[in-house]
């Protein structure tokens, strides 16, 4: 029920041209070193609490519905709970993303008292050796697993985000079972993306097509009924032709703010729109005709030339941000997203007893790149935990 109401609220914001959601990365520093992490530069400076409380004030003045606080590891900031309290005083819905290693029973109870909407923790396996191999920090599994239990016991809506890759391809079912027993929701994700720098090393960790189809079929068979149906943008434009629709809500219902105050359409789309240290959020959101954000809003699915020829385009989870990261254009087809679409359509055909679907256009027309990741992800030096 809540998911449906949330989706309807987002659609109403879209119709009104209002900013629905802000994703705020409070820092990029982290005390884990996950092998697939898209943040390949964790040395960004950390802005003081005064900057972020001002951002929250501006968000509230614009009528923003919800904020997501993320990083890096947000609990490395000693002022995090104060920031959450400030957001809640404005009536903002607050969602947190963390690895959970700093959430004990007392912190979980405080998050519950503050009324956070959800806490999403990165959790990769029930077996400590596998989880710790992905985070590349011994002992991280024990802390995250404990945090899941603390949050569930405190009554906080908790989501275990499990990115499925070769290292844990045989573990995600066990994660689902364990989390269901705890009363924790699970978000399974089989899509790995390039790093923000454009480096393709995360793609080497992707599972096989067979494993991805298996994962997609599980998603189809276990998706709650209330999560079915179009997203907010499709609710607004559902009568329009496919080629006139927008790809997603980036720049339309949501924006991202980096640790340095840079505003971009999305965390996955680091195209600069302005900086909140120089320009107020409301001014950026108004987006005059010549602004970068206005250009983002003008893009439609029909601008993706290759996708126009694709017979399974309705099932594609195209990401304009990833396209921009890899090609510096938000409309270029990417082979690894076509591979995801292939897995989705194969899973759907198997689930519904349909004939084998057509191949995505990108798998017919795009060259298979060289080994996307021959170099392994570099290891980061863990500095003293930042405190601001």
Secondary structure, 3 states (H helix, E strand, C coil): CHHHHHHHHHHHHHHHCCCCEEEEECCCCCCCCCCCCCCCCCCCCCCCHHHHHHHHHHHHHCCCCEEEEECCCHHHCCCHHHHHHHHHHCCCEEEEEECCCCCCHHHHHHHHHHCCCEEEEECCCCCHHHHHHHHCCCCHHHHHHHHHHHHHHHCCCEEEEEECCHHHCCCHHHHHHHHHHHCCEEEEECCCCCCCCCCCHHHHHCCCHHHHHHHHHHHHHHCCHHHCCCCHHHHHHCCCCHHHCCCCCECCCEEEECCCCEEECECCECCCCEECCCCCHHHHHHCCCCCHHHHHHHCCHHHCHHHHCCCCHHHCCCCHHHHHHHHCCCCCCCHHHHHHHHHHHHHHHHHHCCCCCCCCHHHHHCCCCCCCCCCCCCCCCCCCCCCC
